[in-house]
Structures are given as C-alpha cells and as structure tokens.
C-alpha cells in the first residue's frame, strides 16, 4: 500500500527536524517506493517545504537516497528560486538605497528579511513581494520616491482617507520588477488588537538587506508578527511553511529570545491567544523548542482541545475541499431568505470607496456606478460555480464551508484574548 498524505507530512517534518536520528531516517527513506517518493514530493510542494527538504537531505548527505528524477527536479527548482530571489534583492536594494539616501527609515518585513538574515541560503525561501514598513508620516514621500524609480500604484488611493481598514498602500507595480508594498502598520488599524507600532519602531534592530543598511523588527516583534500573519491573518492557509519561518527564527536566535518581553508585547497587543496557538503548533510540527512555562503563562484559562484540533485541520487540509470566501460560507449557514438576500446585495453593492480600490476608479466619479455591473459579472465568474455547488450539496463545496466555519471559530477565539 502506498504512503498516505498524513504519513507523508509526518515524514517530511521528521526529515526537517534537526534532531531526528540520521540512521533511522536512512532506514526509513531506503524503504520508500517510487510512489511513496512521489507522495512525499507532492506534500512537500503543497506546504512549501520542498526547498527545505532538498537542503536538509543534502546537508545530511542523503540526497542519493532520493530517486534521480525527484533529486534533479528539486535541484533545478532550488537554482531557479535562487536566481529569482537574487533578482528581487537587486530591485529591493535599489529601492532601499533611494529611501536611505533621502533619510527615510525602513523596517524590512517578512520574506525580504528572512531570506538573507534567517535562512542559510537565499534559495530556501520563496517570496514575491517587497514588504517595507515606513513611519506613517513618511509614506507619501516614500511613494513619490518609488514613483521616481518607475513604480506606480496598482489602484486608486486617497492619502486624505483615514484608511483604517488597510495597513499599506495599494501594491506598487513596475514592469519586470517585484511588487512593492509600503506599510505603515503590520495589521489593519480597525483589527481587534492594539498593535503599538511606535514601540515596534523603538525595538527595531539594524541589519543589512541587499547590501543596504536598514532596520528589522526586534526578535520578539518578528516572532509575534510572523505568528499573527500565519494564524490570524491567513488562517493557516499557507500550510506548514509559515511555522518553519518561526522555527528558523528560533533556531537562528537560540538562547537570545527574551521570552518575558515577548509575553509582555503579546499582552500589550492583545495577541496572547494568537501567539499561544501558533507557537503550540510550531513546537508540535517542527520540533522547535519553546519553554513550556512560557506557553502555559500566555493563556490563563484551560484551552479547549478542539481549538488546537481545529487549527490542525486547517493546517493539514485535504485537497478535496473547495476554496471559499467567508461570505459564501456565511451564505450557506443562513436560513432566513431575507438575510441571504441582504448578504448577497451587500457584496454586490460595495461602498464607493471599496469599489474605487477594487476597480481603480475615482469614487467621486459617476463612472463608479457602471462598475457595479462589472462587480456582479466578476462575482458570478469567480464564485458562481461554488454557489451552484452549495445548492446541489456538492461535497467539496460543503467541505470548504466547514473549513471556513472552522477558520471563523478560531478567529473569534483568538480575538477573545483581547
């Protein structure tokens, strides 16, 4: 019998665990069939762990155990990602240097920081966007500097708007260059947490990225941001890989994490439950070490075992479930026909400001009204099949509804820590 997906996930995690017994791994890998390797390969790609798998097997001298076709494919992909990341870093370096030359302080976020400063090789972490955090007062000036480099906003933006429901400018785009996002916060200001961005700036540390002197979040702020991004913002839709980002940070800065400071910041931001859930999964999945007393102290009350089980289900979601929006899942749950109609109409007739951002049109222009027909067409094109599937009781669509309900429950639980 060929390897099941759950077993393949467990084996990938075991291979990536730096304390796994090498002799036992050699024995296990030597017994895998070609079909088992195919499953291992697919699972690693699904969760974005294929590059780490390649690196770990190479580091342990076990690459030759892998079938040649898999080995060569991973090697070529590693080289391709390395080349792509070098290109992104080249563009990022130009941007960072211009900002630095004009006295604009920058904190580099997520992949742009991790790929050079946390991972041992730039080819081990796929990333596509250049995420930069600027002080709110510097955002408009930063936008003009990027425009001088040929970047343009991808859609409508009004700097006079409070913009509390977004955390960065619309993506900045340029032909044959990576997309750039200029942040003024790491989470939307109307989110149910108290992100103290000035404190984050005060704890930022000097680093080099793409050869330019910039800032990065302090270790504790970095861990907390990655946790929020993986669990609360994306509902573990990124699979296991975001957990390995955190594990890589913990390994890189082993013995230097100020756990008391991390707990204090989580409490100040109201994100204790977010951090507890994410780090609990990090320790379980990756084998990274997090002090038990630290985790126990984050959440005072006993946690319902269903919470961690729900998170596992999202992490290891099968391929069979359809991907749905929260609104579609809510539509399935509603029993009142009037409530269903109201929900549908609210998603078609968005406020003009949201329509402006969606379709790059001035919300004060009469043209915005013409885009409501376009909005209806787009919704039918994107979600019509899923809507029809709900009416027919399609198993994949209903599984997607269940997954969104699970994500909603977890989100509500994390928010109640605030």
C-alpha positions in Angstrom: 0.0 0.0 0.0 1.4 3.4 -1.0 2.0 6.1 1.6 -0.9 8.2 2.7 -0.8 12.0 2.7 -0.8 12.2 6.5 2.1 9.8 6.7 4.0 11.8 4.1 3.5 15.1 6.0 4.8 13.4 9.2 7.9 12.1 7.3 8.7 15.5 5.8 8.5 17.1 9.2 10.7 14.3 10.7 13.3 14.8 7.9 13.3 18.6 8.6 13.7 18.1 12.4 17.4 18.8 13.0 17.5 16.3 16.0 16.0 13.4 14.0 18.1 10.3 14.1 20.0 10.1 10.8 20.4 6.3 10.9 16.6 5.9 11.4 16.0 8.3 8.5 18.3 6.4 6.2 16.5 3.2 7.0 13.0 4.7 6.5 13.9 6.5 3.3 15.6 3.4 1.9 12.3 1.5 2.2 10.2 4.1 0.2 8.8 3.0 -3.1 8.7 5.3 -6.2 5.0 6.0 -5.4 6.0 6.9 -1.8 8.6 9.4 -3.1 6.0 10.9 -5.4 3.7 11.4 -2.5 6.5 12.9 -0.4 7.4 15.2 -3.2 3.8 16.4 -3.7 3.2 17.0 0.0 6.5 19.0 0.4 5.5 21.2 -2.6 1.9 21.7 -1.3 3.2 23.0 2.0 6.1 25.0 0.5 8.7 22.7 2.2 10.4 21.3 -0.9 13.4 23.6 -0.8 13.9 22.9 2.9 13.6 19.2 2.2 16.2 19.4 -0.5 18.6 21.4 1.7 18.1 19.1 4.7 18.8 15.9 2.7 21.8 17.5 1.0 23.1 18.7 4.4 22.7 15.2 5.8 24.3 13.5 2.8 21.1 11.7 1.9 20.3 13.2 -1.5 21.4 10.0 -3.3 18.6 8.1 -1.4 16.1 10.1 -3.4 15.1 9.0 -6.9 17.1 10.8 -9.5 14.1 12.5 -11.1 13.0 14.0 -7.8 16.5 15.0 -6.9 17.2 16.8 -10.2 13.8 18.5 -10.1 14.4 19.9 -6.6 18.0 20.9 -7.5 16.7 22.8 -10.6 13.9 24.4 -8.6 16.4 25.5 -5.9 18.6 27.1 -8.5 15.6 28.8 -10.2 14.4 30.2 -6.8 17.9 31.4 -6.0 18.1 33.2 -9.3 14.7 34.7 -8.9 15.4 35.9 -5.3 18.7 37.4 -6.5 16.7 39.5 -9.0 14.2 40.6 -6.3 17.0 41.5 -3.9 18.6 43.5 -6.7 15.4 45.6 -7.2 14.9 45.8 -3.4 18.5 47.1 -3.0 17.8 50.0 -5.4 14.6 50.9 -3.5 16.2 50.7 -0.1 19.2 52.8 -1.2 17.0 55.6 -2.6 14.9 55.7 0.6 18.1 55.7 2.7 19.6 58.5 0.6 16.5 60.6 1.3 16.6 59.9 5.1 13.5 57.6 5.1 13.9 54.9 7.8 12.7 51.5 6.7 11.9 48.3 8.6 12.1 45.3 6.2 9.3 42.7 6.8 8.7 39.0 6.2 10.4 37.3 3.2 12.7 40.1 2.3 14.3 40.0 5.8 14.1 36.2 6.3 15.7 35.2 3.0 19.0 36.9 3.7 19.1 37.1 7.5 17.5 33.9 8.8 17.8 31.2 6.2 21.3 29.8 5.4 20.8 30.3 1.7 18.6 32.7 -0.3 17.3 29.8 -2.4 15.5 28.2 0.6 12.6 30.7 0.9 10.2 31.6 -1.9 9.0 35.2 -1.7 7.5 37.6 -4.2 6.6 40.9 -2.6 8.9 43.5 -1.2 7.3 44.5 2.1 8.6 47.6 3.7 7.4 49.3 6.9 7.6 53.1 6.9 6.5 55.6 9.5 3.1 56.9 8.7 4.4 60.4 8.1 7.0 59.1 5.6 4.6 57.0 3.4 3.6 59.7 1.0 7.2 60.7 0.5 8.2 57.1 0.1 5.5 56.7 -2.6 7.0 59.7 -4.6 10.5 58.2 -4.3 9.2 54.9 -5.7 7.4 56.7 -8.5 10.7 58.3 -9.4 12.0 54.7 -9.9 9.2 53.9 -12.3 6.7 52.3 -9.8 3.0 53.1 -10.0 0.1 52.4 -7.7 -1.9 49.4 -8.9 -5.2 51.0 -8.0 -7.0 54.1 -6.5 -5.7 55.5 -3.3 -6.5 58.7 -1.4 -3.9 59.8 1.2 -6.6 62.0 2.8 -8.8 59.0 3.6 -8.3 57.5 7.2 -7.5 54.1 5.6 -8.1 52.3 8.8 -9.1 49.1 7.1 -5.8 48.7 5.3 -2.3 48.6 6.5 -0.3 49.5 3.4 -0.6 51.4 0.1 -2.1 49.5 -2.8 0.7 47.4 -4.3 3.2 49.3 -6.3 4.0 47.7 -9.7 6.6 48.1 -12.3 7.3 46.1 -15.4 9.8 43.2 -14.8 10.1 44.1 -11.2 8.7 42.7 -7.9 5.6 44.1 -6.4 6.2 46.5 -3.5 4.0 47.2 -0.5 4.7 50.3 1.6 3.2 49.5 5.1 2.6 51.9 7.9 1.4 49.1 10.2 1.6 45.4 10.3 -2.1 44.9 10.8 -5.2 46.9 9.8 -5.9 49.6 12.3 -9.6 48.5 12.7 -8.5 45.0 13.6 -9.4 44.0 17.2 -5.8 44.2 18.5 -3.7 47.1 19.8 -0.6 47.0 17.7 1.7 49.5 19.3 3.7 50.5 16.2 5.8 53.2 17.9 7.1 50.6 20.3 7.9 48.2 17.4 10.0 51.0 15.9 11.8 51.7 19.2 12.9 48.0 19.4 13.9 47.7 15.7 17.5 46.4 15.1 20.0 47.5 12.4 20.6 44.9 9.6 21.8 44.7 6.1 19.4 43.7 3.3 20.5 43.7 -0.3 23.7 45.4 0.8 21.9 48.4 2.3 21.8 49.4 6.0 18.2 49.2 7.1 16.1 48.1 10.2 14.4 44.8 11.0 11.9 44.1 13.8 13.4 43.0 17.1 13.5 39.3 17.6 10.4 39.2 19.8 8.4 41.5 17.5 9.4 39.4 14.5 8.1 36.2 16.1 4.9 37.9 17.0 4.4 39.4 13.6 5.0 36.1 11.9 2.6 34.4 14.3 -0.2 37.0 13.6 0.4 36.7 9.8 0.3 32.9 9.8 -2.7 32.3 12.1 -4.9 35.3 12.4 -4.5 37.0 9.1 -4.2 33.9 6.9 -6.0 31.3 9.0 -3.2 28.8 8.4 -4.0 28.7 4.7 -0.3 28.9 4.0 0.1 25.4 5.3 3.1 24.4 7.4 5.8 26.6 5.8 5.0 29.7 7.9 5.6 27.6 11.0 9.0 26.8 9.7 9.7 30.5 9.3 9.2 30.9 13.0 11.2 27.7 13.7 14.1 29.1 11.7 14.0 32.4 13.7 14.0 30.4 16.9 16.9 28.3 15.7 18.9 31.3 14.4 18.5 33.3 17.7 18.6 30.3 20.0 19.2 31.5 23.6 18.7 35.1 22.6 14.9 35.3 22.6 13.6 37.4 25.5 10.6 35.4 26.4 9.4 37.8 29.1 9.5 40.6 26.6 7.6 38.5 24.0 4.9 37.7 26.6 4.6 41.4 27.6 4.3 42.6 24.0 1.7 39.9 23.2 -0.3 41.1 26.2 0.0 44.8 25.3 -1.2 44.0 21.7 -3.9 41.6 22.9 -2.5 38.8 20.9 -1.7 36.2 23.6 -4.0 33.6 22.1 -2.7 34.2 18.6 0.9 33.6 19.9 -0.1 30.6 22.1 -1.9 28.8 19.2 0.9 29.5 16.7 3.8 28.5 18.9 2.0 25.4 20.1 1.8 24.3 16.5 5.4 25.3 15.8 6.6 23.1 18.6 4.3 20.2 17.6 5.1 20.3 13.9 8.7 21.4 13.6 10.1 20.2 16.9 11.4 23.8 17.7 11.8 24.4 21.4 9.6 26.9 23.2 9.7 27.0 27.0 6.7 25.1 28.5 6.3 27.7 31.2 6.1 30.5 28.6 3.3 28.8 26.7 1.4 28.0 30.0 1.7 31.6 31.1 0.3 33.1 27.9 -3.3 31.8 28.3 -4.5 31.7 31.9 -7.5 29.5 31.4 -7.5 26.0 30.1 -7.8 25.8 26.3 -10.5 23.6 24.8 -8.7 20.8 22.9 -11.0 21.5 20.0 -9.1 24.7 19.4 -5.8 23.0 18.6 -7.6 20.3 16.7 -9.4 22.9 14.5 -6.0 24.5 13.8 -4.5 21.2 12.8 -7.4 20.6 10.4 -6.7 23.9 8.7 -3.0 23.2 8.5 -3.4 19.8 7.0 -6.5 20.5 5.0 -7.0 17.9 2.3 -7.1 18.7 -1.4 -10.8 17.8 -1.6 -12.2 20.9 0.0 -13.2 23.9 -2.3 -11.7 27.3 -1.5 -14.5 29.6 -0.5 -14.7 33.2 0.8 -16.1 33.8 4.3 -19.2 35.4 2.7 -20.0 32.3 0.7 -19.7 30.1 3.8 -21.9 32.5 5.7 -24.5 32.3 2.9 -24.7 28.6 3.3 -25.2 28.9 7.1 -28.0 31.5 6.9 -31.5 30.0 7.0 -33.5 33.3 6.7 -34.1 34.1 2.9 -34.2 37.8 3.6 -30.9 37.6 5.4 -29.4 35.8 2.4 -30.6 38.4 0.0 -29.2 41.2 2.2 -25.8 39.5 2.3 -25.7 39.0 -1.5 -26.7 42.6 -2.1 -24.1 43.9 0.4 -21.4 42.0 -1.5 -22.5 43.3 -4.9 -23.1 46.9 -3.9 -19.9 47.7 -2.0 -19.3 51.3 -0.7 -17.9 53.5 -3.4 -14.6 53.7 -1.7 -14.1 49.9 -1.8 -15.3 49.9 -5.4 -12.6 52.5 -6.2 -9.9 50.3 -4.7 -11.3 47.2 -6.5 -11.6 48.8 -9.9 -9.1 51.7 -9.9 -11.8 54.4 -10.4 -12.3 57.7 -8.6 -15.2 57.1 -6.1 -16.4 60.7 -6.7 -16.8 60.0 -10.4 -20.2 58.8 -11.9 -18.2 56.0 -13.6 -18.1 54.1 -10.3 -21.8 53.2 -10.7 -21.1 51.5 -14.0 -18.7 49.2 -12.2 -21.5 47.6 -10.1 -22.5 45.6 -13.2 -18.8 44.6 -13.6 -18.8 43.6 -10.0 -21.8 41.4 -10.5 -20.2 39.8 -13.5 -17.0 39.2 -11.6 -18.7 37.6 -8.6 -20.6 35.2 -10.9 -17.4 34.3 -12.8 -15.4 33.8 -9.6 -18.0 32.2 -7.3 -20.9 31.1 -9.4 -19.8 27.5 -9.6 -19.3 27.4 -5.8 -22.7 28.9 -5.3 -24.3 26.3 -7.6 -22.3 23.6 -5.8 -23.8 24.7 -2.4 -27.3 24.4 -3.9 -26.6 20.9 -5.2 -24.9 19.8 -2.0 -21.5 19.3 -3.6 -19.2 17.6 -1.1 -16.1 19.6 -2.0 -18.0 22.9 -1.6 -19.6 21.8 1.7 -16.2 20.8 2.9 -15.0 24.3 2.0 -17.9 25.7 4.0 -16.8 23.6 7.0 -13.3 24.9 6.6 -14.4 28.5 6.6 -16.5 27.9 9.7 -13.5 26.4 11.4 -11.4 29.4 10.5 -14.2 31.7 11.8 -14.3 29.9 15.1 -10.6 30.1 15.5 -10.6 33.8 14.6 -13.2 34.5 17.2 -11.3 32.5 19.9 -8.1 34.4 19.1 -9.9 37.8 19.3 -11.5 37.0 22.7 -8.0 37.2 24.1 -8.1 41.0 23.5 
